[in-house]
Amino acid sequence: MSINKRISRILISIMILSVMAGCGNNVQSDEAEAKKEPTTTGIAHQAHWSYEGETSPEHWAELDKLFTTCSTGTAQSPINILHEKVKDDESLSPIKVEYTPSQVAIINNGHTIQVNLKNQDNPIIIEGKTYTLQQFHFHLPSEHEVDSKHADMELHFVHQSEEGTLAVLSVLITKGTENAELNKLWSVLPAEESKQETPIESAFDLNKLLPADLHSFRYQGSLTTPPCSEGVQWIVLENPVQWSEDQIGKFEAIFPHDNRPVQTLGDREVDSDN
């Protein structure tokens, strides 16, 4: 194997370890190898980071040399999606979501609430390429803005292809009616950080967390938590879902805010599959 290929595989492994540490939240965070239980193995040496004070997003790059991309990257996430600048791309195929009711487990990893999948049976297909769901987690308020406005929360479904590339399906959440399926998770919502996850007894229907209309914005970005690795395909669904004020409040009581501020779009384009 050539040196360049070895380096490339090492970099991909670091990105995956981070995501499964949480979209960058410590995976047990926001994004362990894809087919293994998400753990903090391999990232324990990284510096502590948070959303407040001296370890907040504006200081991430100063905390660890592995986090340098958080300040030097040119394709960072999240972003402010401006409708007036979105390009309608008729060549884009609608995203295909093939989620099935699955066994999951929930954990508080210190940065967010994360839900880990116990199978590899939940793919999405983007332009003919398959990505398999690894975990999903939440941010409050939303990390992405739409026309300079935050949603109440945001849900990130983190997927990985066979080659190790990542795709994150984002769902914006607004206050409204209760999401009954969510109560399966929220009934055992872990208020304290722990290395132990809590299994959900009955199968969880992932589709119940999605809007009926899957039209989306697409762009190339990064993990939204350290090490802020780039090369992540983002799919931000245009239509939000509703949760009750009580459901949002239960998350907020644990994480008053866990969102990275929006980053400069630069010369990137945001496409729409409308």
C-alpha positions in Angstrom: 0.0 0.0 0.0 1.4 3.4 -0.9 2.2 6.0 1.8 -0.5 8.4 0.4 -3.1 5.7 0.7 -2.1 4.9 4.2 -2.3 8.5 5.2 -5.7 8.8 3.6 -7.0 5.8 5.5 -5.6 7.2 8.8 -7.3 10.6 8.2 -10.7 8.9 7.4 -10.4 6.8 10.6 -9.8 9.9 12.6 -12.8 11.6 11.1 -15.1 8.6 11.8 -13.8 8.4 15.4 -14.6 12.0 15.9 -18.1 11.8 14.4 -18.9 8.8 16.5 -17.8 11.0 19.2 -20.7 13.3 18.0 -20.9 15.4 14.5 -18.3 16.0 16.2 -19.6 15.7 19.9 -17.2 13.5 21.8 -18.9 9.4 20.2 -19.9 8.8 22.5 -20.3 12.3 21.0 -21.5 13.9 17.6 -19.4 11.3 15.0 -15.0 3.8 17.1 -15.2 2.3 13.8 -18.5 2.2 12.1 -19.3 -1.4 12.7 -18.3 -1.3 16.4 -20.0 0.1 19.4 -19.4 3.9 19.5 -16.8 4.6 22.2 -14.3 7.3 23.1 -11.4 4.8 22.3 -8.9 6.5 20.1 -9.9 10.1 21.0 -9.3 10.1 24.8 -6.1 12.0 24.2 -7.9 15.0 22.7 -8.5 18.1 24.8 -11.7 18.8 26.6 -14.0 21.1 24.6 -17.4 22.5 25.3 -19.9 25.2 24.2 -19.0 27.6 27.0 -16.2 29.8 28.3 -12.5 29.1 27.5 -13.3 25.8 25.8 -16.2 27.2 23.6 -16.2 27.0 19.8 -14.2 30.2 19.3 -11.4 28.5 21.2 -11.6 24.9 19.8 -8.6 25.3 17.5 -6.4 26.5 20.4 -7.2 23.4 22.6 -5.5 20.7 20.6 -3.4 20.6 17.4 -5.9 18.0 16.1 -8.6 20.7 16.2 -6.7 23.2 13.9 -9.2 22.7 11.1 -11.9 24.3 13.3 -10.2 27.7 12.5 -8.3 27.0 9.3 -10.9 25.0 7.4 -12.6 26.5 4.3 -15.6 24.2 4.2 -16.9 24.3 7.7 -20.4 23.6 9.1 -23.0 24.6 10.1 -23.9 27.4 7.7 -26.7 30.0 7.2 -28.8 28.8 4.3 -30.2 31.8 2.4 -33.0 30.9 0.0 -32.0 33.7 -2.3 -28.6 32.1 -2.9 -29.8 28.4 -3.1 -29.3 26.9 -6.5 -32.1 24.7 -7.8 -30.4 21.7 -9.3 -32.7 19.6 -11.5 -30.1 16.9 -11.9 -30.2 16.0 -8.2 -32.3 12.9 -7.3 -34.5 13.0 -4.2 -32.8 11.5 -1.2 -34.0 7.9 -0.6 -34.4 7.0 3.1 -34.7 3.3 3.8 -35.0 3.3 7.6 -36.7 0.4 9.4 -37.8 0.0 13.1 -34.6 -0.8 14.9 -33.1 -1.6 18.3 -31.4 1.4 19.7 -29.7 2.6 22.9 -29.5 6.1 24.3 -26.5 7.9 26.0 -25.6 11.3 27.4 -22.0 11.7 26.2 -21.5 15.1 27.9 -22.1 17.1 24.7 -25.5 15.9 23.6 -28.0 13.1 23.8 -27.0 10.4 21.3 -28.8 7.3 20.1 -26.8 4.4 18.8 -28.0 1.9 16.3 -27.8 -1.9 17.0 -27.9 -2.9 13.3 -26.6 -1.8 9.9 -30.1 -1.9 8.3 -30.8 1.8 7.9 -29.3 3.3 4.7 -29.9 6.4 2.8 -29.1 6.7 -0.9 -27.8 10.0 -2.3 -27.1 10.2 -6.1 -26.8 6.4 -6.2 -24.4 6.1 -3.3 -25.4 4.3 -0.1 -24.6 5.5 3.4 -25.5 3.5 6.5 -26.8 5.1 9.6 -24.5 4.9 12.6 -26.1 7.1 15.2 -28.2 10.2 15.7 -28.0 13.1 18.1 -29.5 16.5 18.9 -28.6 20.2 19.1 -30.3 23.1 20.8 -31.0 25.6 19.2 -30.4 24.4 15.7 -26.9 24.6 14.3 -28.0 25.5 10.8 -29.8 28.7 10.2 -32.3 29.3 7.4 -32.6 32.9 6.3 -30.6 33.9 9.4 -33.0 32.2 11.8 -32.5 29.3 14.1 -35.0 26.5 14.6 -35.7 25.4 18.2 -33.6 22.3 17.8 -31.8 20.2 15.1 -31.5 16.4 14.7 -28.4 14.9 13.0 -28.5 11.4 11.5 -24.9 10.4 10.9 -24.2 7.9 8.1 -21.1 6.3 6.7 -20.4 4.8 3.3 -18.4 1.6 2.7 -15.4 3.8 1.8 -15.7 5.6 5.1 -17.1 8.9 3.9 -19.7 10.6 5.9 -23.2 12.0 5.2 -25.3 13.8 7.8 -29.1 14.1 7.3 -30.3 17.1 9.3 -33.9 17.7 10.5 -34.9 21.0 11.9 -37.3 20.9 14.9 -39.9 23.5 15.9 -42.4 23.8 18.8 -45.8 22.4 18.0 -47.5 19.0 18.5 -46.0 16.1 20.5 -44.0 13.5 18.7 -45.3 10.2 20.2 -42.4 8.0 19.0 -39.9 10.3 20.6 -41.4 9.5 24.0 -39.7 6.0 23.8 -36.4 7.8 24.1 -37.4 10.7 26.3 -38.9 8.3 28.9 -35.4 7.2 29.8 -33.6 10.5 28.9 -30.2 10.4 30.8 -29.7 13.7 32.6 -26.1 12.9 33.6 -23.1 12.1 31.4 -22.2 8.4 31.4 -20.2 5.8 29.5 -23.1 3.4 29.9 -25.8 3.5 27.3 -29.4 2.6 28.1 -31.1 0.2 25.7 -34.6 1.0 24.5 -36.8 -2.0 25.0 -39.1 -1.8 22.0 -38.0 -1.2 18.4 -37.8 2.5 17.5 -39.3 3.8 14.2 -36.7 6.2 12.9 -39.1 7.4 10.1 -41.3 9.0 12.8 -38.6 11.6 13.3 -38.7 12.7 9.7 -41.1 15.1 7.8 -43.3 13.6 5.1 -41.6 15.8 2.5 -37.9 15.0 2.1 -36.9 17.8 -0.2 -33.5 19.0 0.9 -30.6 21.5 0.7 -27.2 19.9 -0.2 -23.7 21.2 0.4 -20.2 20.0 1.3 -19.2 20.8 4.8 -17.6 19.4 8.0 -18.2 17.9 11.4 -19.8 20.6 13.6 -17.6 19.5 16.6 -13.9 19.0 17.1 -11.9 18.1 15.1 -14.2 19.8 12.5 -13.0 17.4 9.8 -14.2 18.4 6.3 -15.5 16.2 3.4 -18.9 15.6 5.0 -21.9 15.6 2.7 -24.8 17.5 4.3 -28.4 17.0 3.5 -30.6 19.6 5.4 -34.3 18.8 5.0 -36.2 21.9 4.0 -39.3 21.0 6.0 -39.1 20.9 9.8 -40.8 18.5 12.2 -42.7 19.4 15.3 -42.1 18.4 18.9 -44.1 19.6 21.9 -42.7 22.4 24.1 -42.4 19.9 26.9 -40.3 17.6 24.8 -37.9 20.4 23.8 -37.8 21.6 27.4 -36.7 18.2 28.7 -33.6 18.4 26.4 -33.0 22.0 27.2 -33.0 21.2 30.9 -29.9 19.0 30.3 -28.2 20.9 27.5 -29.3 24.6 27.6 -27.4 25.0 24.3 -25.1 22.8 22.4 -24.7 24.4 19.0 -21.7 25.7 17.0 -22.3 29.1 15.5 -22.7 29.3 11.7 -19.5 29.3 9.6 -18.6 31.3 6.5 -20.0 29.7 3.3 -17.1 31.0 1.2 -17.2 29.9 -2.5 -19.3 26.9 -1.8 -22.8 26.5 -3.3 -25.9 25.2 -1.6 -28.1 23.2 -4.0 -31.7 22.2 -3.7 -33.3 19.0 -5.1 -36.6 20.8 -5.8 
